[in-house]
Amino acid sequence: MKRIVMLGMIFMLALVSTSFAEITLKGKVTDAKSGKALIGANVRLVGTSIGIATNNKGEFILENIPDGTYTLRASYSGYEVASIKVNSNKNDILFRLTATPVNLNQVVVTGTGTHRRLKDSPVPIEVISGTDLKSAGVNSFEDALLLLNPSFNIRPTVMGSYFTLNGMSNKYILILVDGKKVAGDVSNNTDLSRIDMSRVKRIEILKGAASALYGSDAIAGVINIITEQPKDPISVQSKTRFGGESSFSQNASIDLHFGKFTSSTSYQRRQMGGWQLSPYEIDGDTAILTRREASSKFHSNIVNQRFTYAPVKSLSLYAQGGYFDREVNRPVQEKKDDGGYTYDLTYMDYNIGVGGRYQLNSTDYIALDLYMDNYEYNKLYTVAQVSKKDTTFRIGDEELTKRQKYYNGNLKGVFKLGSYNKISAGTEYTNDYMKNPGNLEEPEEIYTLALYAQDEIRLWKNLQILPGFRYVYNEMFKNRFTPKIALMYTLGSFNFRTSYAAGFKTPSIQELYYDYEARGAITIGNPDLKPEKANYYNINVEYAGKYLNVSVNGYINDVKDIIEKYDVGVTDEDKANGIKTRNVYHNLDKASIKGFDVTINSYLGAGFSAAGSYNCVYAADDSGRRLSESVRHAATFRAGWSHEWNKYKLRANINGRMQGSKYIYKKTTDKTTGKDIYTDVSAPKYQLWNLATTHTFAPVGNFLFEINAGIDNIFDWTDDRPSGVNYATLNPGRTLFASLIIRFTK
């Protein structure tokens, strides 16, 4: 009994001593010039999961911090970062941040997989910030890429969004949300409507091959969407937006941050009507009336939930999940060939992730992430019919078209060795699964194992070297080794970068095993396919001034063993069944993508700013023929003005995109000679200009109010040619939009 009492007393004394060994930090973050409070500034203890956002008065408080010596860092978009050392209670901390009109101090992670300042990253990274997104008034991920980066070309379709990066199709582009892959596609088109833009903090873009860090798919580049994480003890936000073509979206979120626990809950509802660009459709050499729409009516729902828990300062755990559904309603077929459809389309996705990070010290850590994504789409019949397999479908019945599952496990460690080396190393497991009752006899799946490592070496103050590699074992294609190396030299305000990276893409389950028939053509998979391979070379020169930033980037991306469909000729059985074309996937072509881009960001004074980007791409196969869907010339431009009065801030922006013709060819075969014939069916050049204004009002108690309003497509440009052509854009013409944001923080 005495021992129990003694142990109890020792335990209580330990608790008391622990409670006394905690510190509290209080302070304020302000603008160094005006002294005004910076609302929502991020204040964090470096090397820990402890952090918070400033309240409506610019104040912060961090409590229950274990005793020790820390670096306390304050950051705010558009300002220099400030840090101080702390090791005891402080109640009067004052961060006076200096504005940087051209923000190069924001942290990025995509180039190296570790946190780096944008201007210090040895790999060129392009960033679309949250401020950029808000200033442009964008409401979708597609709009963000089109308006703010000329390297992308996007063609939205009912079957997802087909888009290219520097002339290469979306199957070569890896899309991540907080480092996790957006898996699943519809007819090889990524469903970008799954991305809730209300939670996006910034979009990081890494161009070129990046397989050493990210594995398969990253031949053209990587898009990493970074989302907001809870910083306030309580934050509740509502955003309501109305726009043209019956466009409506409602976002609601609740963030909680109490001590060691955080919770982030968000919901988005989007809906939009359908529209035609022309009432006519091309039928041979004539135009006939049609009910077919350029863009169909839809509604969607997105729910995301994330929990984090930090039991001790060195350990943080998380669990997250998301759900998405979308229904596309198309004109119902009333008579044959009227442009109507016999079914609508429904989409569903859910994902689950868990993981943790153990901080060994202020710089070293080990992280484990486990993730699963399930995506599927179905036909929702609007006309009763009998399928080719003699299955009867009534109105309202659903039929599974395709289900895809993606599993990922990633164990990674980051270790700083002395003052000159930071090692990142890890192992990764992925598994891809597909079920398609119409085109696969049985569900198929493929797994991949990988080991990867890189070393961030700083030889001198001005010189960085970044070597790395990935070793991959794929159950179908066995072993593969992909290296990379990047160098960066800094001379005053100039940064000089150069890099080489190998890339690869394993054939998809569809390319390996599909047996697909549509519109008189049959496409057969090929299990003997080889992975597609790439070698990427890059040179970048950047001037990073306080009021002006200029970046010039040149690149070559050589790709071989490109997988394409090859016409092998129809069989007698095909002819009897009405099949006119038989295609088989083969490793056919090589391609070389060469180009350069120029980006300029500037602050002109008196609240005025201007920015522009120009992209020039020469993308061709080994015969010299341009790659289909490639755009040679594209540019984006934005000009803004902002001014803050006592209790009101106005920001006005004009954004424009100028795009040259998009080269598209139609391939046919001469039945007499057997030679391929390429017919130019390119989309025309176009320009789109938008006006967006943001009106921010001074806090009323714990409430913040913000109004956004503007005009999309100011000059009312539309591609009103008959349906069936390759449209330059599906924009319906000039429309107005307005939104209201209400935010409660405490």
NUKEZA-411750 format. One line per 5 residues: their letters; for each residue z, y, x of C-alpha. Coordinates in steps of 0.5 Angstrom, whole numbers. Last residue first. Example, Ala and Ser with C-alpha at 12.3 -4.5 7.8 and 13.67 -1.06 7.14 Angstrom:
<recs>
SA) 14/-2/27 | 16/-9/25 .
</recs>
This chain:
<recs>
KTFRI) -64/67/-25 | -72/67/-26 | -76/68/-33 | -83/69/-32 | -88/72/-38 .
ILSAF) -95/71/-36 | -101/74/-41 | -108/73/-40 | -115/76/-42 | -122/74/-42 .
LTRGP) -129/77/-44 | -135/74/-43 | -142/75/-41 | -147/69/-40 | -146/62/-42 .
NLTAY) -145/60/-34 | -149/53/-34 | -151/55/-27 | -158/54/-23 | -160/49/-28 .
NVGSP) -164/43/-26 | -169/42/-32 | -168/37/-38 | -165/43/-43 | -170/48/-44 .
RDDTW) -170/54/-39 | -164/59/-41 | -161/60/-34 | -156/66/-36 | -155/73/-33 .
DFIND) -150/77/-37 | -149/83/-32 | -142/82/-32 | -141/75/-31 | -134/74/-33 .
IGANI) -130/81/-35 | -123/82/-34 | -116/82/-36 | -109/80/-33 | -103/82/-36 .
EFLFN) -96/81/-32 | -89/81/-35 | -83/79/-31 | -76/78/-34 | -69/77/-31 .
GVPAF) -67/84/-33 | -74/88/-35 | -77/87/-28 | -82/92/-26 | -89/91/-29 .
THTTA) -95/88/-26 | -102/89/-29 | -108/85/-26 | -115/87/-27 | -121/82/-26 .
LNWLQ) -129/84/-26 | -134/78/-25 | -141/78/-21 | -146/72/-22 | -152/72/-18 .
YKPAS) -158/67/-18 | -163/63/-14 | -167/58/-18 | -166/50/-19 | -171/46/-15 .
VDTYI) -176/41/-18 | -180/39/-12 | -184/33/-13 | -183/27/-8 | -188/22/-8 .
DKGTT) -186/15/-4 | -192/11/-2 | -193/4/-6 | -201/6/-5 | -203/4/-12 .
KDTTK) -196/4/-16 | -195/11/-13 | -187/11/-12 | -183/17/-15 | -177/21/-12 .
KYIYK) -175/28/-16 | -173/33/-11 | -168/38/-11 | -167/45/-7 | -162/50/-10 .
SGQMR) -165/57/-9 | -161/62/-6 | -154/64/-8 | -151/70/-9 | -143/70/-11 .
GNINA) -139/76/-13 | -132/78/-14 | -130/85/-16 | -122/86/-16 | -117/91/-19 .
RLKYK) -110/91/-18 | -105/95/-22 | -97/96/-20 | -92/99/-25 | -85/101/-25 .
NWEHS) -85/107/-20 | -93/106/-18 | -96/101/-14 | -104/101/-12 | -109/96/-11 .
WGARF) -116/96/-10 | -121/90/-9 | -128/88/-6 | -130/81/-6 | -137/78/-4 .
TAAHR) -139/71/-3 | -146/69/0 | -151/63/0 | -157/61/3 | -160/54/5 .
VSESL) -157/51/-1 | -157/43/-1 | -158/39/-8 | -163/34/-5 | -163/34/3 .
RRGSD) -169/37/6 | -174/33/9 | -175/33/16 | -176/25/17 | -169/24/20 .
DAAYV) -166/27/13 | -165/35/13 | -159/40/12 | -160/47/15 | -155/51/12 .
CNYSG) -153/58/12 | -147/61/9 | -144/68/8 | -137/70/7 | -135/77/5 .
AASFG) -128/81/4 | -126/88/2 | -120/92/1 | -118/99/-1 | -110/100/-2 .
AGLYS) -111/107/1 | -114/104/7 | -120/100/9 | -117/93/10 | -122/88/12 .
NITVD) -124/80/11 | -130/78/14 | -133/71/14 | -139/68/18 | -142/62/17 .
FGKIS) -147/57/21 | -151/51/20 | -154/44/22 | -153/38/18 | -157/32/21 .
AKDLN) -159/26/17 | -160/19/18 | -163/15/13 | -163/8/10 | -157/4/9 .
HYVNR) -159/0/3 | -157/0/-5 | -162/-4/-9 | -166/-1/-14 | -170/-4/-20 .
TKIGN) -175/1/-24 | -179/0/-30 | -174/-5/-34 | -177/-7/-41 | -173/-14/-41 .
AKDED) -180/-17/-40 | -182/-13/-34 | -175/-14/-31 | -176/-22/-32 | -183/-21/-28 .
TVGVD) -179/-18/-23 | -179/-10/-21 | -180/-7/-15 | -175/-6/-9 | -174/2/-10 .
YKEII) -168/4/-5 | -162/7/-7 | -158/11/-2 | -153/9/3 | -153/14/10 .
DKVDN) -153/9/16 | -153/16/20 | -150/22/20 | -150/28/25 | -146/34/23 .
IYGNV) -148/40/27 | -143/47/27 | -143/54/28 | -137/59/26 | -136/66/26 .
SVNLY) -130/69/24 | -128/76/23 | -121/79/21 | -120/87/21 | -114/91/19 .
KGAYE) -109/87/24 | -114/84/28 | -116/77/29 | -123/76/32 | -125/69/31 .
VNINY) -130/65/35 | -132/58/33 | -136/52/35 | -136/45/32 | -139/39/33 .
YNAKE) -139/33/28 | -141/26/29 | -142/22/23 | -142/14/21 | -144/11/14 .
PKLDP) -140/4/13 | -145/-2/13 | -148/-5/7 | -148/-13/6 | -145/-13/0 .
NGITI) -151/-10/-4 | -150/-7/-11 | -156/-7/-16 | -159/-1/-20 | -163/-3/-26 .
AGRAE) -167/3/-29 | -170/3/-36 | -166/8/-38 | -159/5/-36 | -157/-1/-32 .
YDYYL) -152/-3/-27 | -150/-9/-23 | -145/-6/-18 | -142/-10/-13 | -142/-6/-6 .
EQISP) -145/1/-8 | -140/1/-14 | -134/-2/-9 | -135/4/-5 | -138/3/2 .
TKFGA) -134/5/8 | -134/13/10 | -134/15/17 | -133/21/21 | -132/22/29 .
AYSTR) -129/29/31 | -131/34/36 | -128/41/37 | -129/48/40 | -125/54/39 .
FNFSG) -124/61/41 | -119/66/39 | -120/73/40 | -114/79/39 | -112/78/46 .
LTYML) -115/72/49 | -113/66/46 | -117/59/48 | -117/53/43 | -119/46/44 .
AIKPT) -120/40/39 | -121/33/40 | -123/27/36 | -123/20/36 | -125/14/31 .
FRNKF) -124/7/32 | -127/2/27 | -125/-6/26 | -127/-10/20 | -132/-8/15 .
MENYV) -130/-12/9 | -122/-13/10 | -122/-6/13 | -118/-5/20 | -118/2/22 .
YRFGP) -116/5/29 | -115/13/28 | -115/18/34 | -113/24/37 | -114/30/42 .
LIQLN) -111/37/41 | -112/42/46 | -109/49/46 | -109/54/51 | -107/61/51 .
KWLRI) -99/60/53 | -101/55/58 | -102/47/57 | -100/47/50 | -102/40/47 .
EDQAY) -102/38/40 | -102/30/41 | -105/26/36 | -104/19/33 | -107/14/28 .
LALTY) -106/7/26 | -110/4/20 | -110/-2/15 | -115/-2/9 | -115/-6/3 .
IEEPE) -121/-7/-2 | -121/-9/-10 | -126/-12/-15 | -125/-13/-22 | -130/-19/-25 .
ELNGP) -137/-19/-27 | -138/-12/-25 | -143/-7/-29 | -140/-7/-36 | -133/-9/-36 .
NKMYD) -132/-4/-30 | -125/-6/-27 | -124/-2/-20 | -119/-3/-15 | -118/1/-8 .
NTYET) -112/-1/-3 | -109/4/2 | -104/2/8 | -103/8/13 | -99/8/20 .
GASIK) -97/14/24 | -97/18/30 | -96/26/31 | -94/28/38 | -92/35/39 .
NYSGL) -93/37/47 | -92/43/51 | -84/45/51 | -81/38/51 | -84/32/47 .
KFVGK) -84/35/40 | -84/29/35 | -87/28/29 | -87/21/25 | -91/18/20 .
LNGNY) -91/12/15 | -96/12/9 | -97/8/3 | -103/9/-1 | -105/5/-8 .
YKQRK) -111/7/-12 | -113/4/-18 | -120/5/-22 | -122/4/-29 | -129/4/-32 .
TLEED) -132/4/-39 | -127/2/-43 | -129/2/-50 | -126/6/-56 | -127/5/-63 .
GIRFT) -127/11/-68 | -133/9/-72 | -134/2/-71 | -136/-2/-65 | -140/-9/-66 .
TDKKS) -140/-13/-60 | -147/-17/-59 | -147/-16/-51 | -152/-11/-52 | -148/-7/-56 .
VQAVT) -148/-6/-64 | -147/0/-67 | -143/5/-71 | -143/12/-70 | -138/17/-67 .
YLKNY) -136/12/-62 | -130/14/-57 | -133/11/-50 | -128/10/-44 | -125/13/-38 .
EYNDM) -120/11/-33 | -116/13/-27 | -110/10/-24 | -106/13/-18 | -101/10/-14 .
YLDLA) -97/13/-8 | -92/12/-3 | -90/17/2 | -85/16/8 | -83/21/13 .
IYDTS) -80/21/20 | -78/28/23 | -78/32/30 | -77/40/30 | -70/42/28 .
NLQYR) -67/35/29 | -68/28/27 | -70/31/20 | -71/25/15 | -77/25/10 .
GGVGI) -77/22/4 | -82/18/-1 | -84/17/-8 | -91/18/-12 | -93/16/-19 .
NYDMY) -100/18/-22 | -103/18/-29 | -110/19/-31 | -114/19/-38 | -121/20/-40 .
TLDYT) -125/20/-46 | -132/21/-48 | -136/22/-55 | -140/17/-57 | -147/16/-61 .
YGGDD) -150/22/-58 | -154/28/-61 | -161/30/-58 | -165/29/-64 | -168/23/-61 .
KKEQV) -167/19/-66 | -163/22/-72 | -156/24/-74 | -153/23/-67 | -147/27/-66 .
PRNVE) -146/33/-62 | -141/32/-56 | -134/32/-56 | -131/31/-49 | -123/28/-49 .
RDFYG) -119/29/-44 | -112/26/-41 | -108/27/-35 | -101/25/-33 | -97/26/-27 .
GQAYL) -91/23/-23 | -86/25/-18 | -80/22/-14 | -77/26/-8 | -72/25/-2 .
SLSKV) -70/30/3 | -65/28/9 | -63/32/15 | -59/37/11 | -55/31/7 .
PAYTF) -56/29/0 | -63/32/-1 | -66/31/-8 | -73/32/-10 | -75/31/-17 .
RQNVI) -83/32/-19 | -86/32/-26 | -93/34/-28 | -96/34/-35 | -104/36/-36 .
NSHFK) -107/36/-43 | -115/37/-44 | -119/39/-50 | -127/39/-50 | -133/42/-53 .
SSAER) -140/40/-49 | -143/44/-44 | -151/45/-43 | -151/42/-50 | -156/37/-53 .
RTLIA) -158/39/-61 | -166/39/-59 | -172/43/-61 | -178/40/-57 | -181/43/-51 .
TDGDI) -188/40/-48 | -190/37/-42 | -186/30/-42 | -180/32/-47 | -177/38/-44 .
EYPSL) -171/40/-49 | -171/47/-53 | -165/50/-56 | -163/54/-50 | -157/55/-46 .
QWGGM) -153/51/-51 | -146/52/-52 | -139/47/-53 | -132/50/-54 | -127/50/-50 .
QRRQY) -120/47/-49 | -114/47/-44 | -107/45/-45 | -102/45/-39 | -95/43/-38 .
STSST) -90/43/-32 | -84/41/-30 | -81/42/-23 | -74/39/-21 | -69/41/-15 .
FKGFH) -63/38/-13 | -59/39/-7 | -56/46/-9 | -59/47/-16 | -66/49/-16 .
LDISA) -69/48/-23 | -77/50/-25 | -79/50/-32 | -87/51/-33 | -91/52/-39 .
NQSFS) -99/53/-39 | -103/55/-45 | -111/55/-44 | -116/57/-49 | -124/58/-48 .
SEGGF) -127/59/-55 | -134/61/-52 | -131/67/-48 | -124/67/-46 | -116/67/-48 .
RTKSQ) -110/65/-43 | -103/64/-44 | -98/63/-39 | -91/61/-39 | -86/61/-34 .
VSIPD) -79/59/-33 | -75/59/-27 | -68/57/-25 | -64/57/-19 | -71/60/-16 .
KPQET) -75/56/-10 | -78/50/-14 | -85/48/-10 | -92/51/-11 | -98/47/-10 .
IINIV) -102/46/-4 | -109/44/-5 | -112/40/1 | -120/40/1 | -123/36/7 .
GAIAD) -129/36/10 | -136/33/10 | -135/26/13 | -128/26/10 | -129/20/6 .
SGYLA) -125/15/10 | -119/16/14 | -115/23/14 | -113/25/21 | -118/21/25 .
SAAGK) -123/21/19 | -124/29/20 | -131/30/20 | -133/37/18 | -130/43/14 .
LIEIR) -123/44/13 | -121/48/7 | -114/50/5 | -113/52/-2 | -106/56/-4 .
KVRSM) -100/56/-8 | -103/52/-14 | -99/51/-20 | -103/55/-25 | -109/52/-23 .
DIRSL) -107/45/-26 | -112/40/-23 | -114/34/-27 | -121/38/-29 | -124/37/-22 .
DTNNS) -126/30/-25 | -130/28/-18 | -137/26/-20 | -139/19/-17 | -141/17/-24 .
VDGAV) -134/19/-26 | -129/19/-21 | -122/16/-19 | -118/18/-14 | -115/25/-12 .
KKGDV) -112/24/-5 | -105/26/-4 | -104/31/2 | -100/36/-3 | -106/35/-8 .
LILIY) -112/32/-4 | -120/32/-4 | -124/28/1 | -131/30/1 | -137/25/3 .
KNSMG) -137/23/-4 | -138/30/-6 | -145/31/-3 | -147/34/3 | -151/41/4 .
NLTFY) -145/45/7 | -140/42/2 | -143/39/-5 | -141/39/-12 | -142/34/-18 .
SGMVT) -137/36/-23 | -135/30/-28 | -139/26/-32 | -140/32/-38 | -143/36/-32 .
PRINF) -141/41/-27 | -146/43/-22 | -142/46/-16 | -144/49/-9 | -139/50/-4 .
SPNLL) -140/53/3 | -140/60/-1 | -133/60/-2 | -129/65/-6 | -133/65/-13 .
LLADE) -136/58/-13 | -129/55/-10 | -125/58/-15 | -129/57/-21 | -129/50/-20 .
FSNVG) -122/49/-19 | -121/53/-26 | -118/59/-29 | -120/64/-24 | -118/71/-25 .
ASKLD) -121/74/-18 | -114/77/-16 | -110/71/-18 | -114/66/-14 | -114/71/-8 .
TGSIV) -107/72/-9 | -105/65/-9 | -109/64/-3 | -116/61/-1 | -115/59/6 .
EIPVP) -121/57/11 | -118/53/17 | -121/52/24 | -118/47/28 | -113/50/34 .
SDKLR) -109/53/29 | -105/59/31 | -109/64/27 | -107/60/21 | -100/59/23 .
RHTGT) -98/52/24 | -95/46/20 | -97/39/22 | -102/35/19 | -107/38/24 .
GTVVV) -112/42/21 | -109/41/14 | -102/44/15 | -103/51/14 | -97/57/14 .
QNLNV) -99/64/13 | -99/69/19 | -106/71/18 | -106/76/12 | -110/81/13 .
PTATL) -106/87/10 | -100/85/14 | -94/89/11 | -88/89/16 | -82/85/13 .
RFLID) -75/88/13 | -70/82/13 | -63/85/11 | -57/80/12 | -51/83/9 .
NKNSN) -46/77/7 | -46/73/13 | -42/66/14 | -43/63/21 | -48/60/26 .
VKISA) -55/64/24 | -61/66/29 | -66/71/26 | -73/70/23 | -79/75/20 .
VEYGS) -86/73/18 | -91/79/18 | -93/80/11 | -99/79/6 | -95/73/2 .
YSARL) -88/73/4 | -84/70/9 | -76/70/11 | -74/65/16 | -67/63/18 .
TYTGD) -66/59/25 | -60/55/25 | -54/54/28 | -49/49/25 | -44/48/19 .
PINEL) -47/45/13 | -50/50/8 | -46/50/2 | -49/56/-1 | -56/60/1 .
IFEGK) -56/67/-3 | -62/71/-4 | -63/78/-6 | -70/82/-7 | -68/85/-14 .
NNTAI) -72/80/-18 | -69/74/-14 | -71/72/-7 | -74/65/-7 | -69/59/-4 .
GISTG) -69/55/2 | -65/48/5 | -70/43/6 | -69/43/14 | -72/44/20 .
VLRVN) -72/52/19 | -67/55/14 | -71/58/9 | -72/65/5 | -79/65/1 .
AGILA) -80/72/-2 | -80/72/-10 | -79/79/-11 | -80/84/-5 | -75/89/-6 .
KGSKA) -78/96/-4 | -76/99/2 | -82/103/3 | -84/102/10 | -80/95/12 .
DTVKG) -82/92/5 | -75/89/3 | -72/82/3 | -64/82/2 | -58/78/4 .
KLTIE) -53/72/3 | -51/66/7 | -46/62/6 | -43/57/11 | -40/50/10 .
AFSTS) -35/47/15 | -29/48/11 | -31/44/5 | -32/38/11 | -25/39/13 .
VLALM) -23/38/6 | -27/32/5 | -24/29/11 | -17/31/9 | -18/27/3 .
FIMGL) -21/21/6 | -15/21/11 | -10/22/6 | -14/16/2 | -13/12/8 .
MVIRK) -6/13/9 | -5/12/2 | -9/5/2 | -5/3/9 | 2/5/6 .
M) 0/0/0 .
</recs>
